[in-house]
Amino acid sequence: MSSLVLTHSDLSVNTDLFQSILRYLGHGSEEVRSAAAFAAGNMAVGAPDDFLPVLIHQLEGAQDESSRLLLLHALKEVILHSSDPQLDKLTDILWRPLFSDLNSDAVSDDGVRNVKAACIGKLTVAAPGRFLPQLQEMLQGTSQQRALVAAAIRYTFIDSTKDANSRTDELIAPIVGDFLSLMKDESVVVRRLAVAALNAAAQSRPYLISDKLSLLQPYLYQETEVKKSLQREVTMGPWKGELIGLDEN
């Protein structure tokens, strides 16, 4: 029986290869674009000093939603596959570009916001003392910022890293009510994301919210009411019907 031999190569010596992969982010095939984002992110894991600054520069200069989303997926690969010591060194570098376009329409897109939130949630679990206060400050920000915070907090609840969870739980327990109180936000999108965060907490970290249910339940029950303002009448052939929609406000 033949045995599999794994070899490692230093791809940082071939910068042209990384640039070639980045060019494939504009390929006509969606599968090729996704594969390029995966490859670029994992190359940056192996050589962060060489490739991560290029990746971040590309992200901050992205001119369209499609390119931004692909580059965020590449950044997500870096965050998910870096070792804990390596991620600890990279947290500040990775954190900044995730908030570079918070005042643009891009962050209102579910795809962009979800990838950003997954990255922010993972970084927050890695360094809760550093990043939880920053997320708490953003509760007073724009609706786009509050939506991103609500989505990111959900990811901190569903993260399965045990050692990191114990550190995060200790720091988030006193302020978890502040994040989940976004269920009373004026924006229906923020409220929807906050309800999803509460659901994640109830399933994964019930001990964090058990003593706060008297505060949170009224907000949750309010979201079960049928709201005429969210209903839209649509015409489909000879029929008309009511469609319940979510405004991005």
Wavefront OBJ file of the C-alpha trace (Angstrom):
o trace
v 0.000 0.000 0.000
v 1.372 3.400 -0.958
v 1.443 6.126 1.669
v 0.497 9.743 1.163
v 3.361 12.175 1.639
v 2.476 15.772 2.383
v 4.841 18.493 1.286
v 4.860 22.199 2.055
v 5.917 24.942 -0.298
v 6.617 28.582 0.455
v 4.314 30.324 -2.029
v 5.429 33.766 -0.868
v 8.439 33.483 -3.185
v 6.053 33.617 -6.147
v 4.180 36.922 -5.876
v 3.048 36.631 -9.494
v 1.006 33.580 -8.532
v -0.955 35.552 -5.920
v -1.628 38.375 -8.373
v -2.791 35.850 -10.961
v -5.255 34.385 -8.481
v -6.586 37.849 -7.636
v -7.218 38.478 -11.321
v -9.457 35.419 -11.392
v -11.805 37.237 -8.995
v -13.098 38.970 -12.121
v -13.591 35.747 -14.109
v -16.896 35.127 -15.874
v -17.528 31.883 -13.992
v -18.913 32.126 -10.467
v -17.198 28.862 -9.526
v -13.833 30.196 -10.669
v -14.337 33.436 -8.745
v -15.235 31.529 -5.566
v -12.243 29.224 -5.967
v -9.963 32.237 -6.438
v -11.247 33.835 -3.228
v -10.684 30.552 -1.361
v -7.163 30.208 -2.766
v -6.195 33.828 -2.080
v -7.394 33.618 1.522
v -5.541 30.408 2.238
v -2.359 31.665 0.602
v -2.573 34.632 2.965
v -2.856 32.207 5.892
v 0.469 30.675 4.920
v 2.258 33.963 4.280
v 0.338 36.780 6.038
v 3.197 39.270 5.952
v 3.400 39.011 2.168
v -0.179 38.478 1.035
v -2.533 39.854 3.718
v -1.661 43.552 3.108
v -2.352 43.035 -0.613
v -5.676 41.399 0.170
v -6.726 44.212 2.509
v -5.637 46.862 -0.001
v -7.772 45.187 -2.656
v -10.737 45.043 -0.271
v -10.532 48.691 0.730
v -10.306 49.712 -2.927
v -13.119 47.459 -4.199
v -15.454 49.418 -6.454
v -18.402 47.035 -6.691
v -20.390 44.760 -4.430
v -19.349 41.532 -6.170
v -15.620 42.189 -5.775
v -16.077 43.312 -2.172
v -17.976 40.142 -1.300
v -15.340 37.868 -2.861
v -12.522 39.649 -1.039
v -14.430 39.383 2.224
v -14.734 35.648 1.666
v -10.960 35.549 1.177
v -10.481 37.462 4.428
v -12.853 35.045 6.140
v -10.592 32.162 5.085
v -7.683 33.912 6.797
v -9.666 34.353 10.002
v -11.084 30.826 10.081
v -7.882 28.963 9.252
v -5.184 30.915 11.072
v -3.832 29.290 14.225
v -4.792 30.902 17.529
v -1.347 32.482 18.103
v -1.276 33.735 14.524
v -4.820 35.117 14.732
v -3.945 36.910 17.956
v -1.187 38.773 16.109
v -3.444 39.622 13.170
v -6.612 40.744 14.971
v -5.959 44.491 14.745
v -4.926 44.258 11.091
v -8.020 42.227 10.204
v -10.476 44.262 12.291
v -10.045 47.635 10.579
v -11.060 46.735 6.984
v -14.264 45.089 8.197
v -15.549 48.534 9.185
v -14.144 50.614 6.330
v -17.441 51.064 4.451
v -20.047 51.179 7.223
v -21.643 54.328 5.825
v -22.092 52.898 2.329
v -25.020 50.956 0.904
v -22.830 47.844 0.657
v -23.165 46.994 4.335
v -26.962 46.932 3.911
v -26.598 43.948 1.588
v -27.292 40.694 3.425
v -24.425 38.840 1.733
v -21.782 41.440 2.581
v -23.123 41.947 6.094
v -23.238 38.210 6.871
v -19.627 37.619 5.838
v -18.486 40.699 7.757
v -20.448 39.553 10.813
v -18.908 36.062 10.712
v -15.423 37.609 10.604
v -16.168 40.123 13.356
v -17.740 37.443 15.543
v -14.685 35.192 15.220
v -12.284 38.035 15.970
v -14.390 39.083 18.963
v -14.212 35.563 20.376
v -10.443 35.598 19.825
v -9.973 38.923 21.651
v -13.190 39.751 23.569
v -11.596 42.262 25.919
v -10.388 44.289 22.968
v -13.414 44.153 20.670
v -16.574 43.791 22.789
v -16.284 47.416 24.038
v -15.974 48.599 20.431
v -19.117 46.715 19.432
v -20.923 48.118 22.456
v -20.032 51.661 21.380
v -21.501 50.976 17.938
v -24.917 50.378 19.515
v -25.258 54.171 19.386
v -24.259 54.330 15.714
v -26.158 54.222 12.444
v -28.726 51.577 11.570
v -26.101 49.887 9.354
v -23.701 49.731 12.279
v -26.345 48.389 14.648
v -27.370 45.739 12.113
v -23.769 44.613 11.758
v -23.350 44.435 15.550
v -26.527 42.360 15.949
v -25.373 39.938 13.251
v -21.837 39.721 14.680
v -23.036 39.031 18.232
v -25.009 36.061 16.912
v -21.760 34.564 15.631
v -20.096 34.945 19.032
v -22.893 32.810 20.509
v -22.589 29.985 17.969
v -18.775 29.810 18.015
v -17.696 26.391 19.277
v -14.196 27.218 20.563
v -14.474 26.165 24.199
v -11.508 27.991 25.735
v -12.336 31.192 23.892
v -15.997 30.905 24.830
v -15.240 30.929 28.533
v -13.352 34.223 28.150
v -16.068 35.702 25.956
v -18.896 34.582 28.243
v -17.288 36.216 31.252
v -17.029 39.569 29.482
v -20.275 39.530 27.529
v -22.539 38.367 30.376
v -22.880 41.825 32.014
v -23.659 43.539 28.692
v -25.531 40.874 26.709
v -28.802 42.640 27.481
v -27.523 45.779 25.725
v -26.924 43.838 22.501
v -30.164 41.850 22.578
v -32.200 44.958 23.408
v -31.702 45.805 19.735
v -34.978 43.876 19.387
v -36.678 47.195 20.184
v -34.662 49.099 17.545
v -36.458 51.445 15.167
v -35.072 49.501 12.162
v -36.931 46.312 11.305
v -33.725 44.825 9.871
v -31.873 45.410 13.148
v -34.762 43.885 15.070
v -34.778 40.817 12.815
v -31.048 40.280 13.313
v -31.356 40.800 17.075
v -34.096 38.149 17.257
v -31.758 35.769 15.406
v -29.041 36.575 17.956
v -31.424 35.858 20.839
v -32.323 32.524 19.247
v -28.624 31.632 18.954
v -28.029 32.585 22.585
v -31.022 30.531 23.747
v -29.717 27.451 21.943
v -25.986 27.776 22.606
v -25.564 29.967 25.716
v -28.896 29.914 27.630
v -27.117 30.701 30.904
v -26.198 34.132 29.514
v -29.831 35.207 29.093
v -31.792 33.228 31.694
v -31.768 36.092 34.187
v -32.633 38.667 31.515
v -35.748 37.082 30.061
v -38.084 39.452 31.905
v -36.408 42.299 30.007
v -36.127 40.581 26.637
v -39.423 38.694 26.342
v -41.618 41.789 25.836
v -39.416 42.871 22.905
v -39.658 39.381 21.417
v -43.443 39.223 21.793
v -43.802 42.561 20.033
v -42.167 41.024 16.954
v -44.888 38.353 16.775
v -47.550 40.972 16.071
v -48.736 41.409 12.485
v -47.703 44.866 11.326
v -49.670 46.352 8.451
v -46.803 48.726 7.686
v -44.673 45.738 6.600
v -47.278 44.332 4.235
v -47.143 45.047 0.512
v -49.793 44.348 -2.096
v -48.390 42.647 -5.174
v -50.009 41.695 -8.488
v -49.271 38.268 -9.943
v -51.221 37.817 -13.167
v -54.932 38.160 -12.396
v -54.393 37.825 -8.657
v -53.470 40.255 -5.958
v -52.090 39.325 -2.600
v -50.333 40.669 0.449
v -46.594 40.168 0.769
v -44.864 40.711 4.088
v -41.544 42.408 3.409
v -38.629 43.856 5.343
v -37.636 47.451 4.759
v -33.894 48.137 4.902
v -34.404 51.067 7.275
l 1 2 3 4 5 6 7 8 9 10 11 12 13 14 15 16 17 18 19 20 21 22 23 24 25 26 27 28 29 30 31 32 33 34 35 36 37 38 39 40 41 42 43 44 45 46 47 48 49 50 51 52 53 54 55 56 57 58 59 60 61 62 63 64 65 66 67 68 69 70 71 72 73 74 75 76 77 78 79 80 81 82 83 84 85 86 87 88 89 90 91 92 93 94 95 96 97 98 99 100 101 102 103 104 105 106 107 108 109 110 111 112 113 114 115 116 117 118 119 120 121 122 123 124 125 126 127 128 129 130 131 132 133 134 135 136 137 138 139 140 141 142 143 144 145 146 147 148 149 150 151 152 153 154 155 156 157 158 159 160 161 162 163 164 165 166 167 168 169 170 171 172 173 174 175 176 177 178 179 180 181 182 183 184 185 186 187 188 189 190 191 192 193 194 195 196 197 198 199 200 201 202 203 204 205 206 207 208 209 210 211 212 213 214 215 216 217 218 219 220 221 222 223 224 225 226 227 228 229 230 231 232 233 234 235 236 237 238 239 240 241 242 243 244 245 246 247 248 249
